[in-house]
Amino acid sequence: MILLDQEELFNTGAESILDVINLIIIAVGWGLLVMMTFVAFYYLRMKPQTRARNILFILCMLILLVSTVINISISWQALSDASSIAGGNLYALLDFDQLAQAGQSITLAIGDGAVVWRVWSLLPDATIFYPGEVVPGVGSPLAGISNVASFFINLLATLFIGLKWRGYQRTMKAVFPGRNRPVYKILLLLTESEGFFCAAQLLNIIFTSKIFPETPGFSQAQRVVLAFFIVITEWYPAAVIILVNTNNSPIAETIHYSERARLTTANVLAAAAHRAKLAAEDVSAGGGGGFEEEELPHVEVVVPPAGSGSSSSSSSSGSILGMDGGVGKEREERS
């Protein structure tokens, strides 16, 4: 066997091993996606029948269907390559490689829609129209432009949710020092998950760009990273739904403070300070200078959430994804 044949045989074996590794990663990821999707459906089924819940249900179903197409396409492409190596010819009516790439762009666009919708739900008056932000990820025929646009969309969403989390932390620290409330945990969870997904997207952009030389080691790492990125993109919407619902905390009321809620909070704090001052003056006047020190009465300040003036508004609170009654419905009731 000449040296050229040995090199060709080595490259063929390495490609076959990478194909098997990619198939294992994608197949395991698809199986976990099916399980996570049904868990997300279980949590969504427990929520009231709202437009927000229906949209999330459709998004998860689309992700599952497109993921199934991607899994079949990649598997068929691997079988076709193996057939050509063995000397056979596996006939295909479709270009499954292009079909898999198109499916990845679709799942990325669906995930971006969920991300931008989450940011949109945090805005007090819904001042952006979230489908318009996802157009670069859908309409572009180039996968590179789609990946870069998706990265910047997720990066802006991460920064926005992080600012919301920071502002909420400062507000609650002034009112409830030393307490980590459920809203704080959910906002931190969303910020961390967005940051993790942005890091995965940046890694994918680096490996898919042409700035590095095409060495055998780089090509092998590139294929493994792309396989993991496909799985992460498919997992992301269902995983966030599951993580948010396991905390089971409505946060729309505590983030969207109305003017009445702010005035109520200020009045409660002022009244508590006034009562504490009067109690201190009474103790000082009664003791005549030789009194024993007494503890001031403990005043617990409870900040009512926005829209808590009636039981109907408090019962229609929504989560950050609009799954517990719908953020839009709550805004209509307040107006």
LINCORHU-V543612 format. One record per run of one state. SS is the DSSP state (2 for helix, 1 for strand, 0 for the rest). FROM is the first residue (numbers start at 1). LEN is the number of residues. If there is no record, write none. Layout:
SS	FROM	LEN
SS	FROM	LEN
This chain:
0	1	2
2	3	43
0	46	5
2	51	35
0	86	10
2	96	27
0	123	7
2	130	4
0	134	1
2	135	5
0	140	3
2	143	33
0	176	6
2	182	27
0	209	7
2	216	32
0	248	4
2	252	4
0	256	3
2	259	29
0	288	23
2	311	5
0	316	11
2	327	8
0	335	1
